[in-house]
């Protein structure tokens, strides 16, 4: 095995966005992409009404199931990542204690609306995921998730022609409301855009680029 | 701490705005609602009054008061913790109690409360369990709340935990919750007027809720940890 240099600390990366936008699919793409760069990963999944997302990631074969913890949010997914992120912070701490080799913890929020944001007590950096099938006017509707996230991911770009979404307009509007901060297009089914996203994470938060 | 400062502290720690991790727990209520055992305001009132009589008055109240008296005496707190551990039958409720206790220790530690950090270390080392009612009594004493306020806060949080979960489960409305909280307050005051049981005699008997908590993991749709 090659010698590797450990990251200076554990990077906690939040992933928020509406139900069905592709957050779990993104996590499933990020795990192998980060592992390919020799980065040790763990996951905290916040499910809205079941443990489905956590179980899906555990069964994916992409990661040691013990490295995936689930947090139930009592129907308040935004509360659990913002006003009272205590149970999520405990989960993150447990992963760090159990797996000291972990360098990146992905905290996937339970699906919510465009207003959810992450507490910076819980994460160091966060992504917000929307998708083309929600309508190409979504970026214009702003919302704290779209405006304030460190990276806005527009997923399911392959579906745009079928749902009448204009991706160019989405990127233009998103860039405008985000004052030019990063917007990345992905198709989590094929992996399109994932390397670009990981490059950006490596530069912004992992400090390996 | 006295006067208005103490009252404001009481409001701060009793406010749902104060982070405690409580939003994740229903303490068996979700299972009872799922099977229709609790449905609507009337049955909710019977449920919450039953919980106050069969759990809070004869168990939680004594544990909180004992931990409040022990304050920063870590071995004494650990002994109270042991008592809670051996008298809580359902593993799911023991686990949830420790998780919420850990959450409160984490918050108070990060707020700079030294006893919280010390007890947190003890829990991390495995020398104490960190059950929530023990942690509450200890933390509130360290925060300067008198015992009477700690008992009142315990009753309030005990009730609001259920009521808030009930609203989110669609079992009661937001106005039902306020009416029930007022009724529960009267019930708690009556119960608190009678002498508390000594720690060695604490008892709790709420089999239906305990069974619901035990069966909770099998629910197909689940909003809460328990």
Interface residues (C-beta under 8 A of the other chain):
Chain A: X48 X49 X50 X51 X71 X72 X73 X74 X75 X76 X79 X80 X83 X84 X85 X86 X87 X89 X90 X93 X121
Chain B: X17 X19 X20 X21 X22 X23 X24 X25 X26 X99 X102 X103 X106 X107 X110 X165 X168 X169 X220 X221 X222 X223 X224 X225
